Amino acid sequence: MSPQFLIANAEQLLPYAILLLAFLLLVFQSELARNRLFDAPVLGLLILFAGFRDAITPDMERYREMYEGIGSGASFPLEPVFLFFSRLLNWIGLDYHALFFVFTFLTLLFIYLGIRNYTSHANLSLLLYTLIPACFLNLFVEMREAGAVAVAFYATSVWNRKDINFRYRMPAVLALAVLSFLFHFSAILYWPIYLVSYRFIRKPHSLSLYLPLATLTLLIPTSLLMGAISTVALPFVPARYQGYIALFMDIQTAAESGQLLKTLIYVAIAVSFVVWRSRSSMRSSDEGIVPLNLFIIGIVLLNLTRSLAAASRLAYFFLIYQIVIFPVLLEKVKDRVTRLATTYSVVIFYLAQFAWGLAYYSEEAANYPFLRFRNLIISLLHWG
């Protein structure tokens, strides 16, 4: 995305700039007051901003049409959570904004609960979640999958809470795993990958393993992984939804420069994380290792699916763990100046990603239009 593109859409950048400024002010206030009151206002800010959005993308427009169609008695082969809330909210008499609000509220709630299980630095993790395009901004494009990612993220955090008795932890995680699938069917692929990779996930590894995984998998053809996923997943998917999975696998795009650049950026992030950890006091411990290993798996999946835009979204289930990796690594930096400089550098880096993410890929337009923000509350205040 060129500077000229941002200049041409400068007016549309204003709502996002206000959101980030308000977020940073809340963080500053929280650090000065040294209290936990930060969490509720920032969650309220994010919910207000995204929860009352209009149908500003083709995906959101389709959700609006399906919501109104369900209210008129139509049926769609969609996930039970979407169907349940659509029928309930239509029965109450609310319009499609209520559906967007419910999905946003639940997504951010599960993200927050998961963050609290991984780190005490909730403010920094929430800021990273907001800045990373595959996280917060994905609510404006694919809110069903964003909800499933949030539930899976929380479920994994609960599983890692060893202070919770196993007989309570296991049923809770199983219920959350099912719920993630009910949010979006792509979650059926996350959990087998998690289980098969569990031995890798739960312990630290050497750079000689991490670096090839993050880099050499770029050389493997995408078609190889797609064939394996299709073979593993389709037998477990109900017959009426197998066409949906097949369509998901068949949506092909050229490995154009934007997708390749995104992949290379994530590879660079992964290399930075593993090198940083190898030089810290955490290098021989299990502390924070689960999120790092899950993130590495996400990098591998992103590398392997880089030429399939739809399939590459499976990596979002794993890439989200970067929001807790950085705060845990940062906590081990003893020098305050170094810690502050590192924080500023990383936030600026992710801020650039946020700006880039405002130009989302549209299959209808076959290009990257700007994410023009519209919000019901702001519209009512404007017309009022």
Buried (B, 14 or more C-beta within 10 A) or exposed (E): BEEEBBEEBEEBBEBBEEBBEBBEEBBEEBEEEEEEEBBEBBBEBBBBBBBBBBBBBBBBBEBBBBBBBBBEEEEBEBBEBBBEBBEEBBEEEBBBBBBBBBBBBBBBBBBBBBBBBBBEBBBBBBBBBBBBBBBBBBBBBBBBBBBBBBBBBBBBBBBBBEEBEEEEBEEBBEEBBBBBBBBBBBBBBBBEBBEEBEEBBEEBBEEEEBBEBBBEBBEEEBEEBBEEBBEBBBEEBEEEBBEBBEEBBEEBBEBEEBBBEBBBBBBEBBBBBBEBBBEBEBEEEEBBBBBBBBBBBBBBBBBBBBBBBBBBBBBBBBBBBBBBBBBBBBBBBEEEEEBEEBBEEBBEBBEEBBBBBBBBBBEEEEEBBBBEBEBBEBEEEEEE
